[in-house]
Amino acid sequence: MNIEKLLIWITPLTLGALLGMYEILHGTFYVLYGTPDQKRDYPLEIVLGLLIMAACLVGHWLIRRISHSNTRTIWITESILVGFVIYGFYRS
């Protein structure tokens, strides 16, 4: 497999989508097997995980279309966007 094709699919936003998938699975586990308090609190984590995953995948798709699948442009743009999100998260 060509390394450039791999780098097109493994980007900061696709890693963010994997983070959303982890939140969905984590919330689902606690909803199914948790204590009554956990069953009450973790559906929100499932919903937020869905939103994070969807936003990351749509953002990746848009950036990929706008940059005409140029790997360097995709990585630079997504790194800047993820950096702003992380900065905003820690500043709030």
N, C-alpha and C positions, 0 to 999 in steps of 0.2 A: 504494500500500500504506500502510496506517495505521502510523504510527510506534510506536504502543503494541504492535501485533502483532509488529513487528520487535524491540522491546525485550523481549518475552516470550521470544523464541527466542535472542537474543544476550545471554547472561548470563555471569557469572563461571564458573559450572560448565560451560556449553557451550564456553566458551573453554578450560577445562581438558580437556574431551573432545577438542578439536582438538589440544591439546598431546599427548595420548595417541595420537592418530592420527599425528601427526608422528613420535613415537617408534617406532611400528609400521613406518611407511614407511622411516625411517632404518635401523632394524635389518634390515628386509627387504633394502634395498639392499646393505648390507654383507655379509649372508649370501649373497646371490647373486653379488656382484661383488667382494668383499673378498679380502684375503690369507687364508691358512689360519688365522692367529691371530685375525683378525677374524671369520671364519666360526665359530670356536669361541666367541667372547665375545658376539656380538650377539643370539643367540636369547633371552637373558635380557631384553634391551631390548624385544623383541617381546612377551614375556609380560607384562612390567611395563606396557607401553603399553596392552595389552588390559585389564589390571586398572584402570589409571587412567581409561581411557575408559569402561569399564562403571560404575565407581563414580561418576564425574561425571554420567553420563546418568541413572542410577538416583536419585542425590541430587537432580538437577534435577526429575525426574519427581515424586518424593515432595514436594518443597517446593512445586512447582506445584499438586499436588493439595491439600495441607494449606492453602495460602494462597488457594485458590479462584481461581487465575489472577490475583491482584492483583499488578500489575507492580511497584509500589513495595515490597511485602512480599517478593516474590521477590528483588529486587535487594538489599535490605537484608540479608535472611537469608543469601543466597549470598555476599555480600561479607564478612560476618562469618565464615562458615565458611572461605572461602578465606584470609582474613586469619589465622585461627588455624592453618591448615595451613602457610602461609608462615612464620609466626612459629615454629612448632614445627620446621620444617625448618631454619631458620637457627640455632635454639638447640641443635639436636642435634649 
